[in-house]
Amino acid sequence: MSLTIYFNGQYWCGLIEYFDEKNQWVVREHVFGPEPKAEEVFNFIHYVLPNLLNEKWLAKNNQIQTSKERRKINPKRLHRMINKEKQQKGMSSKSQEAIRLQHEERKKVAKKSKRERKELYLKEQFEKKQAKKREKHKGH
């Protein structure tokens, strides 16, 4: 089961995906309204979600038959899958997306300037070594 909270442009929604008793993939959506706080999400998971899972008449159910059988998943594989889902970036608002793009652009510029400074530093060090070698080679 997974709960994904995203902004659909007008409201914050929660997308619940799970397998029911008949091994059918079920997707349900819950509208939170304004951006939910951690406490609201916690209350939703513990008090509202169990009731939603028991309701059979929700109009927004999308059930898809799955051919693969449910089987026990190796704990290491499960841990990798959990970490992979954590790494995935969810949907965000347009302003958050713009801020993220600006941040990535600044990172690229900073990386480029750092690389140029490092190359300049290494070139100066090399020139110093070469000059020192020439002085030694000249003698007194």
Phi, psi and chi 1 to 4 in degrees:
 res  aa     phi    psi   chi1   chi2   chi3   chi4
   1 MET       -  141.6  174.2 -177.1  -60.7      -
   2 SER  -140.1  146.9   70.3      -      -      -
   3 LEU  -122.3  118.9  170.3   64.6      -      -
   4 THR  -114.7  123.2  -53.5      -      -      -
   5 ILE  -102.6  126.9  -62.8  176.1      -      -
   6 TYR  -143.0  163.8   65.3   95.7      -      -
   7 PHE  -103.1  120.5 -173.9   69.6      -      -
   8 ASN   -93.7   12.3   69.7    0.2      -      -
   9 GLY   105.7  -27.5      -      -      -      -
  10 GLN  -126.4  -43.7 -173.2  174.6    7.1      -
  11 TYR  -130.2  160.8  -60.1  109.4      -      -
  12 TRP   -88.7  130.3  -74.8   87.8      -      -
  13 CYS  -124.8  156.1  -60.0      -      -      -
  14 GLY  -116.7  129.9      -      -      -      -
  15 LEU  -107.0  118.4 -170.6   66.2      -      -
  16 ILE  -107.0  124.4  -54.7  138.8      -      -
  17 GLU  -125.1  130.8  -58.6  170.3  -53.2      -
  18 TYR  -162.3  169.6   67.5   97.4      -      -
  19 PHE   -97.2  132.1  -78.4  101.6      -      -
  20 ASP   -88.7 -170.1   66.8   -3.3      -      -
  21 GLU   -63.3  -27.0  -53.5   84.9   34.8      -
  22 LYS   -93.9   16.8  -60.0  171.8 -169.9  165.4
  23 ASN    61.6   32.1 -100.5   -7.3      -      -
  24 GLN  -103.4  138.1  -66.9  178.2  -23.6      -
  25 TRP   -75.5  122.8 -174.1 -107.0      -      -
  26 VAL  -119.1  134.8  179.1      -      -      -
  27 VAL  -122.8  128.3  178.2      -      -      -
  28 ARG  -131.8  151.9  -64.0 -173.0  179.5 -174.6
  29 GLU  -122.7  139.1 -173.8  176.4   37.5      -
  30 HIS  -126.4  130.6  174.1   76.9      -      -
  31 VAL   -93.9  122.4  177.7      -      -      -
  32 PHE   -86.5  -31.0  -75.4  103.7      -      -
  33 GLY    95.0 -119.0      -      -      -      -
  34 PRO   -69.6  168.2   22.2  -30.2      -      -
  35 GLU   -56.5  123.0 -176.3  173.2    4.3      -
  36 PRO   -76.0  142.0   27.2  -32.9      -      -
  37 LYS   -86.4  167.6  -57.7 -152.9  178.5  -21.1
  38 ALA   -57.9  -39.7      -      -      -      -
  39 GLU   -64.1  -40.5 -178.0  179.7  -30.4      -
  40 GLU   -64.5  -41.2  -67.1  171.8    1.3      -
  41 VAL   -64.3  -42.7  174.0      -      -      -
  42 PHE   -59.8  -46.9 -179.1   77.3      -      -
  43 ASN   -62.9  -39.8  -72.5  -25.0      -      -
  44 PHE   -60.0  -46.4  171.5   75.6      -      -
  45 ILE   -64.2  -40.6  -69.4  171.5      -      -
  46 HIS   -87.7  -25.8  -72.1  -74.1      -      -
  47 TYR  -116.7  -39.9  -58.9  112.3      -      -
  48 VAL   -89.8  -41.4  178.3      -      -      -
  49 LEU   -58.4  -44.2 -174.1   59.7      -      -
  50 PRO   -58.2  -37.5  -25.6   33.6      -      -
  51 ASN   -68.2  -39.7  -65.4  -27.0      -      -
  52 LEU   -62.9  -38.6  -81.0  178.5      -      -
  53 LEU   -68.8  -26.8  -63.3  179.0      -      -
  54 ASN   -85.3  -18.0  -69.4  -28.7      -      -
  55 GLU   -73.8  131.7  -69.4  178.5    3.7      -
  56 LYS  -100.7  -13.5  -58.3  -68.2 -178.1 -166.7
  57 TRP  -101.7    8.6   52.4  -91.4      -      -
  58 LEU   -58.8  131.7  -80.7  176.7      -      -
  59 ALA   -72.8  -26.4      -      -      -      -
  60 LYS   -90.5   15.9  -68.2 -168.5  175.9 -172.6
  61 ASN   -69.6  133.5  -87.5   -2.4      -      -
  62 ASN  -122.2  108.8  -64.1  -31.2      -      -
  63 GLN  -105.9  131.2  -63.6 -175.3   -6.7      -
  64 ILE  -125.0  127.5  -57.1  168.6      -      -
  65 GLN   -68.0  134.9  -74.4  -74.6   -7.2      -
  66 THR  -114.3  138.8   56.7      -      -      -
  67 SER   -86.7  -25.2   59.0      -      -      -
  68 LYS   -81.3  142.5   61.3 -179.7 -179.3  175.9
  69 GLU   -80.8  151.9  -63.3  -67.2  -39.9      -
  70 ARG   -76.3  132.2  -70.8 -172.8   78.6  177.4
  71 ARG  -142.1  164.1   56.6 -169.6  168.0  101.3
  72 LYS   -67.6  133.4 -175.7  172.9  172.8  147.2
  73 ILE   -98.4  136.9  -61.2  174.9      -      -
  74 ASN   -56.1  134.2 -175.5  -43.3      -      -
  75 PRO   -57.4  -37.3  -21.8   28.8      -      -
  76 LYS   -65.9  -42.4  -72.3 -177.6 -179.7  179.4
  77 ARG   -63.7  -42.6  179.4 -177.5  -60.3  -95.9
  78 LEU   -60.3  -42.5 -179.1   61.6      -      -
  79 HIS   -62.6  -42.3 -165.5  -87.2      -      -
  80 ARG   -63.6  -41.1  -78.2 -165.9  -53.8  -93.6
  81 MET   -64.1  -41.2  -69.9  167.7   55.2      -
  82 ILE   -63.1  -45.8  -70.2  170.4      -      -
  83 ASN   -63.6  -37.3  -74.6  -23.6      -      -
  84 LYS   -64.4  -42.0 -174.0  176.3  179.9 -178.9
  85 GLU   -66.2  -35.5  -76.2 -169.9   21.3      -
  86 LYS   -64.6  -37.0  -76.2 -178.0 -175.4  176.4
  87 GLN   -71.3  -27.1  -66.0  -63.9  -33.2      -
  88 GLN   -65.3  136.4  -70.9  177.9  -10.0      -
  89 LYS   -89.6  131.5  -64.3 -179.6  180.0  176.4
  90 GLY   -82.6  178.2      -      -      -      -
  91 MET   -70.6  149.4  -66.1 -177.0  176.1      -
  92 SER  -139.3  176.1   63.0      -      -      -
  93 SER   -75.9  166.8   67.5      -      -      -
  94 LYS   -64.0  -36.9  -70.0  180.0 -178.3  178.9
  95 SER   -67.3  -40.1   60.7      -      -      -
  96 GLN   -63.7  -39.5  -71.9  173.5  -29.3      -
  97 GLU   -63.7  -42.0 -174.4   69.3   19.5      -
  98 ALA   -64.6  -42.7      -      -      -      -
  99 ILE   -62.9  -41.3  -69.0  170.5      -      -
 100 ARG   -63.2  -41.8 -175.9 -175.4   62.6   80.9
 101 LEU   -65.4  -41.1  -69.5  174.2      -      -
 102 GLN   -62.2  -42.0  -73.0  176.1  -11.1      -
 103 HIS   -62.7  -43.6 -176.8  -99.2      -      -
 104 GLU   -63.8  -38.7  -72.5  177.4    2.8      -
 105 GLU   -64.4  -44.1 -172.6   63.5   32.1      -
 106 ARG   -61.4  -38.8  -78.8 -164.8  -49.2  -98.6
 107 LYS   -61.8  -42.6  -83.4  177.6   35.0  178.3
 108 LYS   -62.2  -45.7  -73.1  178.9 -175.7  177.0
 109 VAL   -63.4  -44.3  170.1      -      -      -
 110 ALA   -63.2  -40.6      -      -      -      -
 111 LYS   -63.8  -41.7 -171.7  174.7 -179.1 -179.5
 112 LYS   -64.7  -45.8 -174.9  177.5  179.7 -179.1
 113 SER   -66.8  -36.1   65.0      -      -      -
 114 LYS   -64.6  -41.6 -176.8  178.1  178.3 -178.0
 115 ARG   -62.9  -42.5 -178.5  175.0   47.2 -122.6
 116 GLU   -64.1  -43.2  -70.7  172.0   -5.8      -
 117 ARG   -61.6  -40.5  -75.4 -166.2  -46.7  -95.9
 118 LYS   -65.8  -43.5 -176.6  178.0  178.6 -178.0
 119 GLU   -61.4  -42.4  -72.7  174.7    0.6      -
 120 LEU   -62.5  -44.1 -178.1   63.1      -      -
 121 TYR   -61.1  -46.6  173.1   76.0      -      -
 122 LEU   -64.1  -37.8  -69.2  175.5      -      -
 123 LYS   -64.5  -43.3 -171.7  175.6  179.9 -179.9
 124 GLU   -62.2  -42.6  -71.9  173.0   -2.5      -
 125 GLN   -61.9  -42.1  -68.0  -63.5  -42.2      -
 126 PHE   -62.6  -43.8  178.8   73.5      -      -
 127 GLU   -62.4  -40.8  -67.3  -62.2  -33.4      -
 128 LYS   -60.9  -44.6  -75.8 -179.2 -176.1  178.5
 129 LYS   -62.2  -42.3  -74.8 -178.1 -174.7  178.4
 130 GLN   -64.8  -42.2  -66.3  -63.9   26.0      -
 131 ALA   -62.9  -41.2      -      -      -      -
 132 LYS   -63.3  -41.2 -170.0  173.7 -178.7 -179.8
 133 LYS   -61.5  -43.0  -81.6 -175.2 -174.7  179.5
 134 ARG   -64.2  -39.9  -83.6 -175.1  -70.9 -138.5
 135 GLU   -63.1  -42.2  -78.7  -64.3  -42.6      -
 136 LYS   -64.7  -38.5  -78.1 -173.0  171.9 -177.2
 137 HIS   -69.8  -31.3 -170.8   65.4      -      -
 138 LYS   -65.1  -37.7  -82.0 -175.0 -177.5  177.9
 139 GLY    88.3 -169.1      -      -      -      -
 140 HIS   -92.7      -  -60.6  -72.5      -      -
